[in-house]
């Protein structure tokens, strides 16, 4: 713990020395600190990837190599959203390390500014912190649905929505921006450590992917065949033709208006859409490979912390849902892989991390004292194998549709999800033991027609346990825990069965 204070002191001392040239000061202050390559994809379930579901047919050799050379976090989550645009709060949390109800907005109509948001949040975002510490900061990402006041503070910014199938219109464009930047650093002999925010606009819909990859996954960008292609990825184990009750957000774009899917949940449509998703994932994987190869050639890779994650997960047919506006594990969880100096190779850790823990973690690795606006916890001890988790209890929210919406709480293998939506018309509780029911299978997954489609025969106990009297005490415990988390995190709403305050 001594290093952050020493470096902070050193940096502060440098800043007060008016006489020395700025470049010289920075090099001295930052010597020996790691580079950071933060890779963020848009809308990817961890279960798309072989590293999280060995049955997945999605090819991502570069991510698998990262996992082999680094550490995979199994319990990585985004905290949720108060907006249908789940990206927006997620990306605010990544940028600031603040929790979901303390962001500049909180989805309350006619409220211009969240009174619980710290005044100085934008001055303590990722780029601002690392600029002050003498890092070179660069960002490429999709434009929009994020924290513009934070994004613009990177010294170099190339933000555009690039969701085309190929080259200059797709994922390669973002990689090219990073490669150009690395070339410029090399030409200028820039030796400052860098923080590169390497974001993609994919695999977010419409999932346009290169033709050869689509062909591999038996998918079409348009004119979806009414019969499933033999090469298309299989339906997920927890696929349903429809969610058993309304998800709570009427006319939600992601559930009713995604190009090529709309309201359809049939096998051919969903397998085609998964094929498109996997093709986009593989294309991203290739682009990451180009950047990592360049860093290796420059001799920078061994001193670079590489983080791979997504802003949130995705349903695409799982539980009969299509979008990212739910709290099942496929959507509440994110992929999270880290490789870098001092991080064990080929390890898996539970972690229980949120994306908002990223910023304090980066500060920790870079020896920067984190600003007080950061509520996240450094996961460095977890990544270095010194402890298993950073917290015991995880909270999730979706309040972007009818209020109060959906909440979940997770402790160990137990997870409670509650739905209070559609003006009281939907009031549901789900309780899962994820150790024995990791796919969160419901009664409906036991129906013959569903089993016929997925080929997955659930075990008897793989169902929602909320109304099973044997688990009444566990349900009560989890409900108590949910209320405690809602209070702790300043959730402005309460569920139907909770006291108002
Ligand atoms: Ca997203």
Boltz pocket constraint, residues with backbone or C-beta under 6 A from the ligand:
constraints:
  - pocket:
      binder: B
      contacts: [[A, 41], [A, 42], [A, 43], [A, 86], [A, 87], [A, 204], [A, 311], [A, 312]]
      max_distance: 6.0
